[in-house]
């Protein structure tokens, strides 16, 4: 009887000291190994998920940046268009048409002046159809009194610039002729068209 009880005690106590190399694995150790296998992918996902999210955000951000860069750029401003237009628009005569003059060789001058008597100046000029075969203008000038001197008030005069060409082979396109109609007295009718100053052209005063 005692032998049988002793054998049972030996059977129950023997696995506690059995070597692991014999193929036996304690239940507690096996449970830890299972938990480790299960928790490893979870940790891997937990570590990789923030990086993945950051990568997705960066990709989306870069795509939007590329879309912005690849989209249509700003349209040319009106200033650029005006510069391009003025580049090919004609000027009025040559800059050195007269010594000490004003407005010559420029685009749509608001004042032209020969640099001498008041009657050789037209101011407050407003041009229309500039760039065409002929440009029409309206301004103000001063005219002689019959008894001498000038009237105190300026009188309106119409202008016409025409004959497109160049004063020199490398010079800009220019209106080479200018005609004006001048009244005999303030408020009077306009006289006939006359060339400006009697000059044959606006390239050089002769």
C-alpha positions in Angstrom: 0.0 0.0 0.0 2.7 2.4 0.9 4.5 1.5 -2.3 1.5 2.3 -4.3 1.1 5.7 -2.7 4.8 6.4 -3.1 4.5 5.6 -6.8 1.6 8.0 -7.2 3.6 10.8 -5.5 6.5 10.1 -7.8 4.3 10.3 -10.8 2.9 13.7 -9.8 6.2 15.3 -8.8 8.4 14.0 -11.6 7.3 16.4 -14.4 8.3 19.4 -12.3 12.0 18.4 -12.6 11.9 16.9 -16.1 14.4 18.3 -18.6 13.0 20.5 -21.4 15.2 18.7 -24.0 13.0 15.6 -23.5 10.2 17.2 -25.5 8.2 18.3 -22.5 7.3 22.0 -22.2 5.5 23.4 -19.1 2.1 24.9 -19.7 3.1 28.3 -18.4 6.1 28.6 -20.8 4.0 27.4 -23.7 1.4 30.1 -22.9 4.0 32.8 -22.8 5.3 31.6 -26.2 1.8 31.7 -27.7 1.2 35.2 -26.3 4.5 36.4 -27.7 3.6 35.1 -31.2 0.2 36.8 -31.0 1.5 40.1 -29.6 4.4 40.4 -32.1 2.3 41.4 -35.1 0.3 43.8 -33.0 3.5 45.6 -31.9 4.7 45.5 -35.5 1.5 47.1 -36.7 1.5 49.6 -33.8 5.1 50.7 -34.8 4.5 50.8 -38.5 1.0 52.5 -38.6 2.2 56.1 -37.6 4.9 55.9 -40.3 2.4 54.7 -42.8 0.0 57.5 -41.9 2.8 60.1 -42.2 3.8 58.6 -45.6 0.2 58.8 -46.9 -0.1 62.4 -45.7 3.2 63.3 -47.4 2.2 61.7 -50.6 -1.2 63.5 -50.6 0.5 66.8 -49.8 3.1 66.4 -52.5 0.4 65.5 -55.0 -1.5 68.6 -54.2 1.7 70.6 -54.5 2.4 69.1 -57.8 -1.1 69.9 -58.9 -0.7 73.5 -57.8 2.7 73.8 -59.6 1.3 72.1 -62.7 -1.8 74.3 -62.9 -2.1 77.4 -65.0 0.2 80.2 -63.9 -0.8 83.8 -63.4 -2.0 85.5 -66.5 0.0 88.3 -67.9 -0.9 91.6 -66.3 -2.2 94.5 -68.2 1.1 96.3 -67.6 2.9 93.6 -69.6 0.4 93.8 -72.4 0.7 97.6 -72.4 4.5 97.3 -72.7 4.2 94.9 -75.5 1.8 97.1 -77.3 3.9 100.2 -76.8 7.0 98.3 -78.1 5.4 98.1 -81.6 3.4 101.3 -81.6 4.8 104.2 -83.6 6.2 107.4 -82.1 5.8 110.9 -83.3 8.9 111.8 -85.4 12.5 111.7 -84.2 13.7 112.7 -80.7 16.2 115.1 -82.3 13.6 116.7 -84.6 14.4 120.1 -83.0 16.9 121.2 -80.4 15.3 121.9 -77.0 12.0 120.5 -78.2 9.5 118.3 -76.2 7.3 115.3 -77.1 9.1 114.4 -80.3 10.1 110.7 -80.7 7.6 109.6 -78.0 4.5 107.6 -78.0 1.2 109.6 -78.0 2.8 112.8 -76.6 0.5 115.0 -74.5 2.6 118.0 -75.4 4.7 118.9 -78.4 7.0 121.9 -78.5 9.5 123.4 -80.9 11.3 125.1 -78.0 10.7 128.7 -79.3 7.6 130.9 -79.5 4.3 129.9 -77.7 2.7 129.3 -81.1 5.1 126.4 -81.6 3.6 124.5 -78.6 0.5 122.3 -78.4 -0.5 121.1 -75.0 -3.2 118.8 -73.4 -3.3 116.7 -76.5 -5.7 113.7 -76.6 -5.1 111.2 -79.4 -7.4 108.7 -81.1 -6.7 105.9 -83.5 -3.0 105.9 -82.6 -1.1 103.2 -84.3 -3.3 103.3 -87.5 -2.4 104.9 -90.8 -3.3 108.2 -89.3 -3.8 109.4 -85.7 -6.1 112.2 -84.8 -5.4 114.6 -81.9 -7.0 117.6 -80.2 -5.0 120.0 -78.1 -4.6 123.7 -77.3 -2.1 126.3 -78.5 -1.6 130.1 -78.5 -2.0 132.3 -81.5 -0.8 135.8 -82.5 -2.9 138.9 -82.1 -3.2 141.0 -85.3 -1.7 144.0 -83.4 1.2 141.9 -82.0 1.8 139.5 -79.2 -0.4 136.6 -78.3 -3.9 136.1 -77.1 -4.1 135.3 -73.3 -6.3 132.3 -73.7 -5.3 129.1 -75.5 -7.3 128.0 -78.5 -8.3 124.5 -79.5 -6.6 122.9 -82.5 -7.0 119.6 -84.3 -3.9 117.6 -85.2 -3.3 114.8 -87.7 -0.2 112.5 -87.6 0.4 110.3 -90.6 2.9 108.9 -93.1 4.3 105.9 -91.2 8.0 105.1 -91.7 11.4 105.4 -90.0 13.7 108.3 -89.7 16.7 106.0 -89.8 17.1 102.3 -90.8 17.5 101.2 -87.2 15.1 103.7 -85.7 11.5 103.0 -84.4 8.4 103.2 -86.5 7.2 106.8 -86.5 4.7 109.2 -87.9 6.8 111.3 -90.2 4.2 114.0 -90.9 2.1 116.2 -88.7 -0.6 118.7 -89.9 -2.6 121.2 -87.8 -5.5 123.6 -88.3 -5.3 126.9 -86.5 -8.1 129.5 -86.1 -7.4 133.2 -86.8 -8.8 134.3 -83.4 -10.3 132.6 -80.3 -13.6 131.1 -81.2 -13.1 131.5 -84.9 -13.3 128.9 -87.6 -10.3 126.6 -88.2 -8.0 127.4 -91.1 -6.8 124.8 -93.7 -4.5 121.9 -92.8 -0.9 123.0 -92.7 2.3 121.0 -92.1 3.7 121.6 -88.7 6.1 124.5 -88.9 6.3 124.1 -92.6 8.8 121.2 -92.1 8.9 118.6 -94.8 8.9 115.8 -92.2 9.4 115.2 -88.5 12.9 113.6 -88.7 15.1 116.7 -88.6 14.2 120.4 -88.8 15.7 121.9 -92.0 
